[in-house]
Amino acid sequence: MLSALKNFGVTFLISALIFGIIAYFATLFVSRTVNDILEDDHGSLDEITAAETETATEETTPPDVVTPEEPLPDGETFNLLLVTTDYRPDLYNDYAPDADAIQKAAAGLDSAVPTLGILSVDFREVRATSIVLLRVDRERRQFVYTYFTPEMTVYTPSGYRTLSEITTVYGMKSLSEYINAMTGLKIHYTVLLDGYHFDELAGILGSVTVNLPRDIYSDGKEITFEYDTKVQRVGEDGWPWTESVPNQWLMGIGENAIDGDALWTLSLAAEHTEADRDAKQSYTLSIVKAYLTAIASLDEAAARRVMEQLLTPETGWSQYSWYVPPVTEVPVEEPGDAGEDGTTPEEPAEGPSAEEPAEPDPDLPFDITPVGEDTPAPAEPAEGEEGGEEEPEETEEKQKDPIWVLPLGEPDKAVLDTEFTLTDFENNYELLKAVSTFSTVNVTYPCTYIPAADNRAEVFDVKLRDGLELFAQWRAPAKAQ
């Protein structure tokens, strides 16, 4: 019995020793293997993390994005609404009177009823020819340009009206409110540029070069993008047929130097299709950017002088040190020019005489003959005939003209009619100079062209919801630079 227990104990000790040695080496092997696996995974994880970090850095830092280290220029983000019109009082004098003109004219009359024949007169209306919203976004380093066709129709308290009609009927303040409702952007400044100031604008800033996407023509009634006009004819056999009449070519596709006359021509281009709208939008935004770039290319003193000229009526230029009054040349009479009686014969005036009306400028796509002046003047009475009895009739003829018809001439107003002052220009000068370094964004406001039908005229129907969504990114605050 004791011998058996002894043998069991010896066998147990030997087995425990052997299994302990085996377990030790097995545990050491497993431990080393696991450590190697964890170390390999940790190294792979570091490599993956490093690779993702490098990829993320490359993706979030495009080479053309301005680095945050560059300081932002002085100034504040602002939205400016620019509107041009076809108002030319230097060419036409049959514009509809405003309320002030009627009241002033009627103040000296016993009865204004016979004179103010408003319903019987065909007035010329002032139309907006282009509408541009400019956003100078300091935080996003962007100049955002948006063109609105003046024929875009929106709902007003007086029914559906175009943006052009809103400008004429309600004024610039109301137009800015509608643009605010269509975009969600607050309009900080409005700028009105009438057609008769195009020459002065080009004279102050010089001509600019613009790429026209399409040719410009005139069909005798309006400026158009169409090569020809379809005219309905009826043949001798009574069958109708359509004739294509070529329009008068005015300006060509490609690079064009834009002066005052060209500005006037391009502003009048009619928009009858979405393609017309796109073409006019293209060169209108290019012209606005070109003039902003021209101002930004000047040093601060020269740029301020330009703004003084644009924001001040010409009669007020004398308050500035740079103004040099024009010198009126007095003709010097030569001794040999005197007649036998000692008097100097009058030199005939240059240009057409009083009997010969001025011929229209062939470069202008409109008739410069003022309304009411196409009637020939009454013949002078022959010698021996008494002409005194006809004077009352001549006076009566003059009284038949509407009392609000003004003589031809340009009002004494600044080139730009705006709330944007010289102080605003000084505060935002550095920001305006960034027009050549900030990115340019052209935005097409969404609308649908609907052709004319039997019961309605053609319209550009506004897509208000799409427009608000389009401008949502500029209503939200910009990311930190």
C-alpha positions in Angstrom: 0.0 0.0 0.0 2.8 2.5 0.9 4.7 1.4 -2.2 1.7 2.3 -4.4 1.3 5.7 -2.8 5.0 6.3 -3.2 4.9 5.5 -6.9 1.8 7.7 -7.4 3.5 10.7 -5.8 6.7 10.3 -7.8 4.7 10.0 -11.0 2.6 13.0 -10.1 5.6 15.2 -9.4 7.3 14.2 -12.6 4.1 14.9 -14.6 3.6 18.3 -13.0 7.2 19.2 -13.7 6.9 18.2 -17.3 3.5 19.9 -17.9 4.8 23.1 -16.1 7.8 23.3 -18.4 5.5 22.8 -21.4 3.0 25.4 -20.2 5.7 27.9 -19.5 7.1 27.7 -23.1 3.6 27.7 -24.5 2.5 30.8 -22.5 5.7 32.6 -23.6 5.1 31.7 -27.2 1.5 32.9 -27.1 2.4 36.1 -25.3 5.1 37.0 -27.9 2.8 36.1 -30.8 0.0 38.3 -29.4 2.4 41.2 -28.7 3.7 41.0 -32.3 0.2 41.1 -33.7 -0.8 44.1 -31.6 2.3 45.9 -32.5 1.7 45.3 -36.2 -1.9 46.5 -35.9 -0.9 49.6 -34.0 1.7 50.4 -36.7 -0.9 49.9 -39.5 -3.4 52.1 -37.6 -0.8 54.8 -37.3 -0.1 54.6 -41.0 -3.8 54.7 -41.9 -4.4 57.7 -39.6 -1.4 59.5 -41.1 -2.6 58.8 -44.6 -6.1 60.1 -43.9 -4.7 63.2 -42.3 -2.6 63.9 -45.4 -5.6 63.2 -47.7 -7.9 65.4 -45.6 -5.3 68.2 -45.7 -5.0 68.0 -49.5 -8.7 68.0 -50.0 -9.5 70.9 -47.7 -6.8 73.2 -48.9 -7.2 73.8 -52.7 -4.2 75.7 -54.2 -6.4 78.6 -55.4 -8.0 79.4 -52.1 -6.5 82.4 -50.2 -4.7 81.3 -47.1 -6.1 82.5 -43.8 -2.9 84.3 -43.0 -3.7 87.0 -45.5 -5.7 89.7 -43.7 -9.1 90.7 -45.0 -9.3 94.2 -46.5 -11.0 97.0 -44.5 -14.7 97.5 -45.1 -18.0 95.7 -44.5 -20.0 93.3 -46.7 -22.7 95.2 -48.6 -25.4 94.7 -51.3 -25.8 97.4 -54.0 -28.7 97.5 -56.5 -27.8 99.2 -59.8 -30.5 100.2 -62.3 -30.2 101.8 -65.7 -33.0 103.5 -67.6 -33.7 104.8 -71.1 -34.5 108.3 -69.9 -33.1 110.8 -72.5 -34.5 114.3 -72.0 -31.8 115.6 -74.2 -33.5 113.8 -77.1 -37.2 113.5 -76.2 -39.6 116.0 -74.6 -42.8 114.1 -74.5 -42.4 112.2 -71.2 -45.4 111.8 -68.9 -45.3 114.5 -66.2 -45.0 113.5 -62.5 -47.3 114.9 -59.8 -44.9 117.7 -58.9 -44.7 118.9 -62.5 -48.5 119.0 -62.9 -49.0 120.9 -59.6 -46.3 123.5 -60.5 -47.8 124.0 -64.0 -51.4 124.3 -62.7 -50.5 126.7 -59.9 -50.5 129.7 -62.2 -53.6 128.8 -64.1 -57.3 129.7 -63.4 -58.4 126.2 -64.5 -56.0 123.3 -65.2 -58.7 121.1 -66.7 -58.5 122.3 -70.4 -54.8 122.3 -70.3 -54.0 119.0 -68.7 -55.3 116.8 -71.3 -53.6 113.7 -69.9 -56.0 111.1 -71.3 -55.6 112.4 -74.9 -51.8 112.6 -74.9 -49.5 109.6 -75.8 -46.7 109.9 -73.3 -43.3 108.4 -73.5 -42.6 106.3 -70.5 -39.3 105.8 -68.7 -38.3 102.1 -68.7 -35.6 100.3 -66.7 -33.2 98.7 -69.2 -31.1 96.6 -66.8 -31.1 95.7 -63.1 -28.0 94.3 -61.4 -27.5 93.2 -57.8 -23.9 93.4 -56.6 -22.8 91.8 -53.4 -19.4 92.6 -52.1 -18.8 89.8 -49.7 -15.8 90.5 -47.5 -15.9 87.2 -45.4 -16.2 84.9 -48.4 -13.8 87.0 -50.5 -16.4 87.2 -53.4 -17.9 89.7 -55.7 -21.4 88.2 -56.5 -23.2 89.6 -59.6 -26.9 88.9 -60.3 -28.8 90.2 -63.4 -32.6 90.6 -63.2 -34.3 91.1 -66.5 -36.5 94.2 -66.3 -39.4 92.2 -67.9 -39.5 89.7 -64.9 -43.1 89.8 -63.6 -44.0 89.9 -59.9 -47.2 90.4 -58.0 -47.9 93.9 -56.6 -50.9 95.5 -54.8 -51.9 96.8 -58.2 -51.7 93.4 -59.9 -48.9 91.7 -61.8 -46.2 94.2 -62.9 -42.7 93.9 -64.4 -39.7 95.1 -62.4 -39.3 97.9 -65.0 -42.9 99.1 -64.2 -42.2 98.9 -60.5 -39.2 101.2 -61.0 -41.2 103.7 -63.0 -44.5 103.6 -61.0 -43.2 103.0 -57.4 -39.6 104.1 -57.5 -36.2 102.7 -56.5 -37.1 102.2 -52.9 -40.0 99.9 -53.8 -37.8 98.0 -56.3 -35.2 97.4 -53.6 -37.9 96.0 -51.3 -39.0 93.5 -54.1 -35.4 92.5 -54.7 -35.0 92.0 -51.0 -38.1 89.7 -51.0 -36.9 87.8 -54.0 -33.4 87.1 -52.5 -33.6 87.6 -48.8 -30.7 90.0 -49.0 -30.9 93.5 -47.5 -30.2 96.2 -50.0 -27.8 98.7 -48.5 -27.4 101.1 -51.4 -29.3 101.8 -54.7 -27.8 103.4 -57.7 -29.8 104.9 -60.6 -28.0 105.6 -63.9 -30.2 107.4 -66.5 -29.5 106.9 -70.2 -28.4 110.5 -70.8 -25.5 110.0 -68.3 -23.9 107.2 -70.3 -21.7 109.6 -72.2 -20.6 111.3 -69.0 -19.8 107.9 -67.4 -17.7 106.8 -70.4 -16.0 110.3 -70.4 -15.0 110.1 -66.8 -13.9 106.4 -66.6 -13.0 105.9 -70.3 -14.2 103.2 -72.6 -14.0 99.5 -71.6 -13.6 96.4 -73.7 -16.4 93.8 -73.5 -16.9 90.5 -75.2 -20.4 90.4 -76.8 -21.8 86.9 -77.1 -24.2 87.8 -79.9 -24.6 90.3 -82.7 -26.8 93.4 -82.0 -29.3 94.6 -84.6 -32.1 97.2 -85.0 -35.4 96.4 -86.7 -36.4 100.0 -86.8 -38.5 99.8 -83.6 -36.2 98.3 -81.0 -32.7 96.9 -80.5 -32.8 93.1 -81.0 -30.6 90.0 -81.1 -32.4 88.7 -84.2 -30.8 88.8 -87.6 -34.1 89.3 -89.4 -37.8 90.2 -88.8 -40.7 88.1 -89.9 -43.3 90.2 -91.7 -46.6 88.8 -92.7 -47.6 89.6 -96.3 -50.6 88.8 -98.6 -49.8 87.9 -102.2 -51.7 89.1 -105.2 -53.5 85.8 -105.2 -54.7 86.4 -101.7 -52.6 83.8 -100.1 -50.6 84.9 -97.0 -46.8 84.4 -96.9 -44.0 85.4 -94.5 -41.1 87.6 -95.6 -37.8 87.6 -93.7 -36.5 91.2 -93.7 -32.9 91.6 -92.6 -32.4 93.9 -89.7 -29.8 96.7 -89.5 -26.5 95.5 -88.0 -25.2 97.6 -85.1 -22.5 95.7 -83.1 -20.7 92.4 -83.7 -20.0 89.4 -81.7 -16.6 89.3 -79.9 -14.5 92.0 -78.3 -15.9 95.6 -78.5 -14.8 98.9 -77.2 -17.7 100.3 -75.2 -18.2 104.0 -75.2 -21.3 106.1 -74.3 -23.2 105.4 -77.6 -22.5 101.7 -77.3 -23.7 101.7 -73.6 -26.9 103.3 -74.8 -27.4 100.8 -77.6 -26.6 97.7 -75.5 -28.9 98.9 -72.7 -31.9 99.0 -75.0 -31.6 95.4 -76.3 -35.0 93.8 -75.9 -35.3 90.3 -74.3 -37.9 88.1 -76.0 -36.4 84.7 -75.1 -34.3 83.1 -72.4 -31.4 83.2 -74.9 -31.8 86.9 -75.2 -31.8 87.2 -71.4 -28.6 85.2 -71.1 -26.9 87.3 -73.8 -27.8 90.6 -72.2 -26.9 89.3 -68.7 -23.5 88.2 -70.0 -22.4 91.6 -71.4 -24.2 93.7 -68.7 -22.3 92.0 -65.9 -19.1 92.2 -67.8 -19.5 96.0 -68.2 -20.3 96.4 -64.5 -17.2 94.4 -63.5 -15.0 96.3 -66.1 -15.9 99.7 -64.6 -15.4 98.5 -61.1 -12.0 97.2 -62.1 -11.2 100.5 -63.8 -11.9 102.4 -60.5 -9.9 99.8 -58.5 -6.9 100.2 -60.8 -6.5 103.8 -59.7 -4.7 105.0 -56.6 -6.8 106.3 -53.8 -6.5 110.0 -54.7 -7.4 109.4 -58.3 -10.2 107.0 -57.4 -11.7 109.6 -55.0 -11.6 112.2 -57.7 -13.5 109.9 -60.0 -16.1 109.3 -57.3 -16.4 113.0 -56.7 -17.3 113.5 -60.4 -19.8 110.6 -60.4 -21.6 111.6 -57.2 -21.7 115.4 -57.6 -23.6 117.5 -60.2 -21.3 119.2 -62.7 -22.4 122.6 -61.3 -21.0 121.5 -58.0 -17.5 120.5 -59.2 -16.2 124.0 -58.5 -16.0 123.0 -54.7 -13.1 120.6 -55.5 -9.5 121.7 -55.9 -9.0 119.6 -59.1 -11.8 121.5 -60.9 -10.6 123.8 -63.7 -13.3 126.1 -65.1 -13.7 126.0 -68.9 -12.3 128.9 -70.8 -14.7 130.7 -73.1 -12.8 131.7 -76.3 -13.7 135.2 -77.5 -13.3 135.5 -81.3 -10.9 138.1 -82.4 -12.1 140.4 -85.2 -9.7 141.0 -88.0 -9.5 144.5 -89.5 -10.1 143.2 -93.0 -13.4 141.6 -92.0 -15.2 144.9 -91.5 -17.6 146.1 -94.2 -17.8 149.5 -95.8 -20.0 150.8 -93.0 -17.6 149.6 -90.4 -19.7 146.7 -89.3 -18.6 143.1 -89.3 -20.8 140.7 -91.2 -22.1 137.8 -89.2 -20.4 134.5 -89.9 -22.9 131.7 -90.7 -23.2 129.3 -87.8 -21.6 125.9 -88.2 -23.9 123.0 -88.8 -27.3 123.0 -90.4 -29.2 126.2 -90.7 -32.5 127.0 -89.1 -34.4 126.1 -92.3 -32.6 122.7 -92.5 -33.4 120.3 -89.7 -30.6 118.4 -88.2 -30.1 115.0 -89.7 -30.1 112.0 -87.4 -26.8 110.5 -86.4 -26.4 107.3 -88.4 -24.5 105.7 -85.5 -27.5 106.1 -83.1 -30.3 103.5 -83.4 -33.1 105.9 -82.6 -34.7 109.0 -84.1 -33.4 112.2 -82.5 -36.2 114.4 -83.9 -38.1 115.7 -80.8 -41.8 115.1 -80.8 -43.8 118.1 -82.0 -40.9 119.5 -84.1 -41.7 117.5 -87.3 -44.3 120.1 -88.4 -42.7 122.7 -90.8 -42.6 126.3 -89.6 -45.2 128.7 -91.1 -44.0 130.6 -94.1 -43.0 134.2 -93.6 -45.5 136.8 -94.9 -44.6 138.4 -98.3 -43.7 142.0 -98.6 -46.6 144.3 -98.4 -48.8 141.8 -96.7 -49.8 142.3 -93.1 -48.9 139.5 -90.8 -49.9 141.0 -87.5 -53.4 139.4 -87.7 -51.8 135.9 -87.6 -50.0 136.4 -84.3 -52.9 135.5 -82.1 -53.3 132.3 -84.0 -49.6 131.4 -83.5 -50.1 132.1 -79.8 -53.1 129.8 -79.7 -51.1 127.1 -81.5 -48.4 127.3 -78.8 -50.9 127.0 -76.0 -52.2 123.7 -77.5 -48.9 122.0 -76.5 -49.0 120.4 -73.1 -47.7 122.8 -70.5 -45.4 120.1 -69.0 -43.4 119.6 -72.2 -39.9 120.7 -71.2 -37.3 122.1 -73.6 -34.6 119.7 -74.6 -31.7 119.5 -72.2 -30.1 117.5 -69.5 -31.1 118.0 -65.8 -28.4 119.2 -63.5 -28.0 116.0 -61.6 -25.1 113.7 -60.7 -24.2 110.9 -63.0 -25.0 108.4 -60.2 -28.2 109.0 -58.2 -27.4 107.0 -55.1 -27.2 107.0 -51.3 -23.6 105.8 -51.6 -21.5 108.7 -50.4 -17.9 109.7 -50.6 -17.6 108.6 -46.9 -18.9 105.1 -47.8 -16.4 105.0 -50.7 -13.5 105.9 -48.3 -14.6 103.2 -45.8 -14.8 100.5 -48.5 -12.0 101.6 -50.8 -9.7 98.7 -49.9 -12.7 96.3 -50.2 -13.5 97.7 -53.7 -9.9 97.3 -54.8 -10.2 93.6 -54.1 -12.4 93.2 -57.2 -9.4 91.9 -59.1 -8.3 89.5 -56.4 -11.6 88.2 -54.9 -13.4 85.4 -56.8 -16.2 86.4 -59.2 -19.6 84.6 -59.0 -22.3 85.2 -61.6 -25.8 84.2 -60.5 -28.7 83.8 -62.9 -32.0 84.5 -61.0 -34.4 81.7 -61.9 -37.4 82.6 -64.1 -39.3 81.0 -66.9 -40.0 82.7 -70.2 -43.6 82.4 -71.3 -44.3 83.4 -75.0 -47.2 85.8 -75.8 -50.6 84.3 -76.4 -54.0 85.7 -77.7 -55.0 86.8 -74.2 -51.7 88.0 -72.7 -48.3 89.4 -73.5 -45.0 87.6 -73.1 -43.6 87.5 -69.6 -40.7 86.2 -67.6 -42.4 84.4 -64.7 -40.3 84.6 -61.5 -39.5 81.4 -59.5 -39.5 82.9 -56.0 -38.9 79.7 -54.0 -35.9 78.7 -56.2 -34.5 82.2 -55.9 -34.7 82.2 -52.1 -33.0 78.8 -52.0 -30.3 80.0 -54.4 -29.3 83.0 -52.2 -29.5 81.0 -48.9 -25.7 80.5 -48.8 -25.2 84.3 -48.8 -27.8 84.9 -46.1 -26.0 82.4 -43.8 -23.0 83.7 -41.9 -19.7 82.9 -43.6 -17.3 80.4 -42.0 -14.4 81.7 -39.9 -11.4 82.6 -42.0 
